[in-house]
Amino acid sequence: MNILDSLNLLACALGLLWCDSVQVNAQKGPLVETTYGKVQGLYTEKARVFYGIPYAAPPTGPLRWKPPQEPASWAPNVLQVTEKEPGCPQNCTLPPHMCPPKTDEDCLYMNIFTPLNASPQSLVPVMMWIHGGQFLRGSSEVILYDGQYYANETGVVVVTFNYRLGALGFLTAGTGKNASKGNYGIMDQRQAMQWVQKNIAAFGGDPKQVTLFGESAGGMSISIHLCSNQSADLFHRGIIESDPLGIPYRTQAEATRLGEYFAEELGCRHGDMVCMAGKQPQDIIVAQTKAGNKLQVSLKYPVEIFVPWGPHVDGVELLEQTVDTFRAGNAQKKPIIIGTTSEEAVMYVYEGFGKPVSALGYYEYMTGFLLPSLAIEPWKVLEVLREYPADKSSNDQRPNMATIGTEWLFTCANRAAVRGHVGAQNDVFLYQFAHAFSFPGWGPHFQFCVNHSCHGAELPFSWHGNSMDLYTYTTDEVTLADLMACYWSNFAHTGNPNNGPCQKKSAPEWPAYDEDARKYIEFQTPASLAMQDLDGATCDFWDSINDY
């Protein structure tokens, strides 16, 4: 080990460098040749790791609010990729282990984790992670999304990457050739997928076996790629965690309206791209927050406030609402795992309503939310409120509101999508995650999620955070994490969570969904179970309302 490596290890030990739990091997790092030049990563005890590979040119200066461009070649030099790069600009208030320690507008980087014995001859399956965070926050650089466990224990190559967020990723404003057309975050994702197709074989991954997996905004993104012909040849399977399919994407006009609010908050004229391009990232973050807040007083669909920035239906990246594409059976014919947690909307309701909501307030708020969203048909609102009356025994109706939000926007919208997607070529495996974790994992901003299976509750298990010493699990929770990682990786290997190199004696058979049996798996402790007809009567009700 040279002097620099020794100093870096000492700095890690002293906490002067952000080094996660990576234990660097003294052996010289692995060398891989990409189409842009050679990269040299590092060996750990579990994997070969390559941090911070540029998959696109920095989206700065004249490339701000432009489609992603190819990165510049660094050949004949060798690019050292042994340290994490910044996340994209954001104001992050996510739970512990989910916020990047640093951000920068130059953020289009990916990380690759491979088995120690991987080589260009290996051609093992690839799992490509798209992080969540409402298209506003989050990063591939966070410690929770470390792919060493999957690479070491399940024999896959894991790829994580950043994409542009907030106004920098989704602004719609201006006219002509300098206009900001929005949906750049989705374009970034496709650029990363194209990079993988060209280069992953050199790392030991099979470009013909790419599984996208992602949660929240990441799950929404996978649904978009499943509905986009532009992405069709770039991946082969999808694992969609907690896509709020009931929340509609904005129209072009609605996205432009948000862009006008944003310009006003920046002190620019509507559509003045020269003025907006001259602003600093920190000014953009402040302005996008204020513009998002303005949505609350001018909404066509009040549920928009849950995703203030994000993709819009532009006729190019997104042709229509993804739930409509799925329901019509027009999504790509590929196998998927799809599911939600059992209490998705608790987080959104308690963030939005910091104090108890009375019965009168409940009826007022729900009418205000439902009336515009249900196509101004008052009878539908009355049907919903009859189905979900106020709890007269309680002085706080927020639990009732959370139940409606979970079933309407998540569980039943997902079931509606699944029913249109099932078929011989595209098996569907449906799940519900119903475990409230035992460890203190929610952090100071989400204490209302303690003892609940909130949005994102499955992440410490699907990523096996126990193996990274991030949390202290009970024995049952270790079993749950083992099971989910086993199913996820088997699906990447074979397209079926039951079949593959990972076999657990206690694992229940996860039946594919069909309209006759309507089977799914419920992830819970002490044991996960295959069950039938998830929220069947409830979802039949929402199907009758016919609005997601």
SEBA-292089 format. One record per residue (C-alpha): residue in three letters; x, y, z. Coordinates in steps of 0.1 Angstrom, whole numbers, plus 2048, in hexadecimal, padded with zeros to 3 digits. Layout:
N
ALAXYZ ...
This chain:
548
MET800800800 ASN80E8227F6 ILE81184080D LEU7F28517FE ASP7DD832805 SER7EA830828 LEU7E185582E ASN7BF850820 LEU7B8832836 LEU7C4846854 ALA7AD86384A CYS79084A848 ALA79783D86A LEU799860879 GLY77986A867 LEU78A884852 LEU77E874831 TRP75B866829 CYS764841823 ASP74482E82D SER74C80B837 VAL76380381A GLN7817F0824 VAL79C7F680A ASN7B27D9800 ALA7D77E07FD GLN7D77D07DA LYS7D67E97BE GLY7B37F07B2 PRO7A17DF795 LEU7A77EE773 VAL78B7EE759 GLU78B7FE736 THR76B81172C THR76382270B TYR77084371A GLY790836729 LYS79D81F745 VAL78F822769 GLN7A0814788 GLY78A80D7A6 LEU7927FB7C7 TYR78F7D97D7 THR77C7D57F7 GLU7777B580B LYS7567AF7F9 ALA7587BE7D6 ARG7697D27BB VAL75D7F57BF PHE75E8127A6 TYR7528337B4 GLY74A8527A0 ILE74C84877B PRO73F865765 TYR72485774F ALA71C87A740 ALA72C89C73C PRO7278B3759 PRO7048C4755 THR7128E675D GLY71690774A PRO708904727 LEU6FD8E072F ARG6E68EA74B TRP6C28E2740 LYS6CE8CE722 PRO6CD8A971B PRO6EA895729 GLN709894713 GLU72487A710 PRO74187D729 ALA76388871B SER77C86D717 TRP79886C730 ALA7AE85471C PRO7CB84D71C ASN7CA856741 VAL7BC83E75B LEU79F84D76F GLN7A1845794 VAL77E83D7A0 THR7838367C5 GLU7708527D5 LYS74B85B7D4 GLU74087A7C0 PRO7268937CC GLY70188F7CA CYS6ED8A67B5 PRO6E28C87C5 GLN6C68C47DE ASN6B98CC800 CYS6B98AA810 THR6A48A082E LEU6A187B829 PRO6A6860844 PRO6C9857850 HIS6E2848837 MET6CE856819 CYS6DB87A814 PRO6FC881801 PRO717891816 LYS71F8AA7FA THR70E8B67DA ASP7188C77BA GLU7098CF799 ASP7248B9789 CYS713899796 LEU70D881779 TYR722864786 MET71C83F78C ASN72A8257A4 ILE73080079A PHE7337E37B2 THR73E7C17A5 PRO74679F7B4 LEU76B79B7BC ASN7707817A1 ALA75D795786 SER76D797763 PRO76379F740 GLN75B77A73C SER74477975B LEU72578A74C VAL71078976C PRO6EF79B76F VAL6EE7C0775 MET6D87D278F MET6D67F7787 TRP6C880C7A4 ILE6B482D79F HIS6B183F7C0 GLY6928507CD GLY68C8717DF GLN66E8817CD PHE68588B7B0 LEU6918A67C8 ARG6AB8957DE GLY6BF8757E3 SER6DE8677D3 SER6F08477C8 GLU70D8517DE VAL6FC84B7FF ILE70982E815 LEU6E781B815 TYR6EB8157EF ASP70C8037F2 GLY70B7E67DA GLN7267D07EA TYR70D7B97FB TYR6FC7B17DA ALA71D7AD7C7 ASN72C7967E2 GLU70E7827ED THR6F977F7CD GLY7117807B0 VAL70479F79E VAL7137C0792 VAL7037DE7A3 VAL702800793 THR6F681F7A5 PHE6F5842796 ASN6EA86679B TYR6D2879785 ARG6C889E785 LEU6AE8A879E GLY6948C37A5 ALA6948E178D LEU6B68D8780 GLY6A88B7774 PHE6848BF76B LEU67F8E4764 THR6688EC747 ALA66C91173C GLY67492771F THR66F9236FA GLY68591C6DB LYS6A790B6DB ASN6B19176FD ALA69190B70E SER6938F372C LYS67D8D6721 GLY67E8C3742 ASN68189E749 TYR6A78A0749 GLY6A9889767 ILE69886E753 MET6B0874736 ASP6CE87274E GLN6C1850759 ARG6BF844735 GLN6E285172F ALA6EF83C74C MET6DC81E73E GLN6ED82371D TRP70F82672D VAL70980573E GLN6FF7F471D LYS7207FF70E ASN7387F972B ILE72A7E1746 ALA7387C2735 ALA75C7CE73C PHE7527CE761 GLY7447AB760 GLY7207B475B ASP7087A7741 PRO6F87C372C LYS6DD7AB722 GLN6D37A5746 VAL6CC7C8755 THR6B27CB771 LEU6A87EE77B PHE69E7F279F GLY6938117B1 GLU67D81F7CC SER66583D7CD ALA6718557B2 GLY6888387A7 GLY66A8217A4 MET65783C791 SER67583F779 ILE67581A772 SER65081C769 ILE658838751 HIS673824741 LEU65C80673E CYS64481D72B SER65F82C715 ASN66A81D6F4 GLN68A8316F7 SER69481C715 ALA6877FB709 ASP6A87EC6FE LEU6BC7F871C PHE6AE7E1738 HIS69C7C073C ARG68A7BF75D GLY67E7D7777 ILE6797D879D ILE6627F57A6 GLU6607FE7CA SER6458167D6 ASP63B8287B6 PRO61E83F7BE LEU60D83779E GLY5EE84A7A9 ILE60086B7A8 PRO5FC87A785 TYR61A889773 ARG6168AD768 THR60B8B8745 GLN6218CE731 ALA60C8EC73B GLU60E8E3760 ALA6348DE75E THR63790074D ARG623910768 LEU63B902782 GLY65891076D GLU64893276F TYR646931795 PHE66A927795 ALA67594477F GLU66295C796 GLU67494E7B5 LEU6969527A3 GLY68E97679A CYS68C96F775 ARG67297575B HIS65D957750 GLY672942738 ASP69195773B MET6AA93B738 VAL6C8953738 CYS6BE961759 MET6B793E768 ALA6D792F75A GLY6EB94A76C LYS6DF93F78F GLN6F392A7A7 PRO6E79077B1 GLN6E09127D5 ASP6C992E7C7 ILE6B79147B1 ILE6B18FD7CF VAL6A191A7E3 ALA68C9257C5 GLN6809027BD THR6748FD7E0 LYS66091E7E0 ALA6529167BE GLY6478F47CA ASN6369047E8 LYS62191A7D0 LEU6128FA7C1 GLN5FD8F77E1 VAL5E79147D7 SER5E490E7B2 LEU5E08E97AD LYS5CB8D6794 TYR5D48B67A5 PRO5DC8BC7CA VAL5F089C7CC GLU60A8AE7B7 ILE6188BC7D7 PHE62689A7E0 VAL63D89C7C1 PRO6438C17BC TRP65E8BC7A2 GLY66289F78A PRO659891768 HIS63D89F753 VAL629891735 ASP63C8A1718 GLY6348896FC VAL65887E6F9 GLU66587071A LEU64386A728 LEU626865710 GLU60A86172A GLN60585774F THR619837755 VAL5FB828768 ASP5E682B748 THR60181B733 PHE6037FE74B ARG5DE7FA74E ALA5DA7F9729 GLY5F57DD727 ASN60C7F3712 ALA62B7F3729 GLN6497DF71D LYS6457BA720 LYS65D7B473C PRO65B7A375E ILE6587BA77C ILE6577B97A1 ILE6417D57AE GLY6337DE7D0 THR62E7F77EC THR6317FA811 SER6117F6826 GLU61181A833 GLU62082E816 ALA60D84E81C VAL614852841 MET633865838 TYR62287D820 VAL603884837 TYR61788B856 GLU6308A0843 GLY6138B5835 PHE5FF8B6855 GLY6148BD874 LYS5F78BE88B PRO5D88A7891 VAL5BC8AB878 SER5998AD885 ALA57B89B875 LEU56F8BB866 GLY5928C3859 TYR5948A084B TYR5758A4836 GLU5808C682A TYR5A48BB821 MET59989B810 THR57E8AD7FC GLY5988C67F1 PHE5B08AA7E7 LEU5978937D6 LEU5808AB7C4 PRO59A8B77AA SER5AB8967A8 LEU58B8827A1 ALA583896781 ILE56A8AD793 GLU551892799 PRO5428997BB TRP5328777BE LYS5548677BE VAL55F87C7DB LEU5408727EF GLU54784E7E7 VAL56A8517F4 LEU55F862814 ARG54484881A GLU55E82D816 TYR57783F82D PRO562852847 ALA572866862 ASP57B852881 LYS56486189B SER5778518B8 SER5978648AF ASN5A08898B0 ASP5BA884895 GLN5B0878872 ARG5D3877863 PRO5D4850866 ASN5B584F850 MET5C4867837 ALA5E3852836 THR5CE83382F ILE5BD844812 GLY5DE851803 THR5EF82F806 GLU5D281B7F6 TRP5C88357DB LEU5EA8427D0 PHE6008237D6 THR5F18007DD CYS5D38017C6 ALA5E38157AB ASN5FF7FB7AA ARG5E67DF7A9 ALA5D47F078C ALA5F57F2779 VAL5FE7CE781 ARG5DC7C1773 GLY5E47D1752 HIS6087C4751 VAL60579F759 GLY60C78773C ALA62276A731 GLN63F780727 ASN63E797744 ASP638785765 VAL62F79C782 PHE6397967A6 LEU6257AC7BE TYR62E7B47E2 GLN6257C8800 PHE63F7D181A ALA62E7D283C HIS64A7D3856 ALA6517F086D PHE6767ED875 SER6837EB898 PHE6A2801896 PRO6A3827897 GLY6A582C871 TRP68D84986A GLY6A2866878 PRO695887886 HIS67F892869 PHE66A872867 GLN66386988B PHE63E864881 CYS64984586D VAL65683388C ASN642812890 HIS63481786D SER63C80884B CYS64082A83B HIS64B832818 GLY66F825814 ALA66D80D832 GLU6787F081C LEU699800811 PRO6AE7F582F PHE6A37D1827 SER6A57D1801 TRP6C87E0804 HIS6D17CA822 GLY6DC7E7838 ASN6E57CF854 SER7027C283F MET7107E583E ASP70D7EA864 LEU6F580785E TYR6DA7F9875 THR6D67DF890 TYR6BD7C5884 THR6AA7AB898 THR6AE78788D ASP68D78887B GLU6987A8869 VAL6B879885D THR6A377C84F LEU68D79683D ALA6AA7A882E ASP6BA787823 LEU69977D812 MET69379E800 ALA6B779F7F3 CYS6B477B7E8 TYR6937817D5 TRP6A17A27C5 SER6C17917B9 ASN6B07727AD PHE699787798 ALA6B7798789 HIS6C6776780 THR6A6765772 GLY68877C772 ASN67976878D PRO67F76F7B2 ASN67C74B7BB ASN69673E7A3 GLY6BB7467A3 PRO6DB7407B7 CYS6CD74D7D7 GLN6B77337E9 LYS6AA73780D LYS69A71981E SER68072F82F ALA677743810 PRO653740806 GLU64B73B7E1 TRP64375D7D3 PRO6267567BA ALA62376B79A TYR60578279A ASP5E7778786 GLU5C3784785 ASP5B5763792 ALA5C975F7B2 ARG5D67827B6 LYS5F37757CB TYR60F78A7D9 ILE6297887F5 GLU62779C815 PHE6497A4824 GLN6477A4849 THR655795869 PRO65877B877 ALA65176B855 SER648778833 LEU62A767823 ALA61A762801 MET5F7770803 GLN5D97777ED ASP5C57967E0 LEU5D87B37EF ASP5BE7CD7FB GLY5A67BC7E3 ALA5857CC7ED THR5967EE7F3 CYS5A77EE7D1 ASP5867E27C1 PHE5778027CF TRP5928187C2 ASP58F8077A0 SER56A8107A0 ILE5748347A6 ASN58C82F789 ASP5A584A792 TYR5CA84479A 
